[in-house]
Amino acid sequence: MESLIVHPKNQMELNALKSVMKDMGIKFEKFHTRNHNAASKPEPRPSTNRAEKPARNFKDKPKNDQ
């Protein structure tokens, strides 16, 4: 069985490729890269402890009676 990997630049190219392959009778499937190899999980990233931001206490602008 042969396989091709394509990387379309945008959604229009992907749709055009799908329609051509469908017209030619070629079966295709999406390759899932994120959950492909569930056995080897990536190491968790160390969390960065960020200091809390100071409270923003803004006063209202003074009203100008004119």
C-alpha positions in Angstrom: 0.0 0.0 0.0 1.4 3.4 -0.9 1.0 6.5 1.1 1.5 10.2 0.4 1.9 13.0 2.9 0.8 16.4 1.7 0.9 19.7 3.5 -1.6 22.1 1.9 -0.9 25.8 2.5 -4.5 26.7 3.1 -8.1 25.3 3.3 -8.7 26.0 -0.4 -5.8 23.8 -1.5 -6.9 21.0 0.9 -10.4 21.1 -0.5 -9.1 21.0 -4.1 -6.9 18.1 -3.3 -9.7 16.2 -1.7 -12.0 16.7 -4.6 -9.4 15.6 -7.1 -8.6 12.5 -5.1 -12.3 11.7 -4.8 -12.8 12.0 -8.6 -9.8 9.7 -9.1 -11.2 7.1 -6.7 -8.3 7.4 -4.3 -9.1 6.9 -0.6 -7.6 9.3 1.9 -7.6 9.9 5.6 -6.4 12.5 7.9 -3.2 11.8 9.8 -3.5 12.9 13.4 -0.2 14.2 14.6 -1.1 15.2 18.1 -2.3 11.9 19.4 -0.4 9.6 17.1 1.9 8.0 19.6 0.0 7.9 22.9 2.5 5.5 24.5 5.3 8.1 24.6 3.9 11.1 26.4 5.9 14.3 26.3 7.4 15.4 29.6 5.3 18.0 31.4 6.6 21.5 31.2 7.7 23.1 34.4 5.2 25.7 35.5 6.4 29.2 35.8 5.3 30.9 39.0 4.3 34.4 38.0 4.0 37.0 40.6 0.5 38.4 41.1 -0.2 41.6 39.3 -0.9 44.6 41.5 -4.5 45.7 41.9 -5.5 48.4 39.4 -7.4 51.0 41.4 -8.2 53.7 38.9 -10.0 56.8 40.0 -12.9 58.1 37.8 -12.0 61.1 35.6 -13.2 64.4 37.1 -16.4 65.7 35.6 -16.1 69.0 33.8 -19.3 71.0 34.1 -19.5 73.3 31.1 
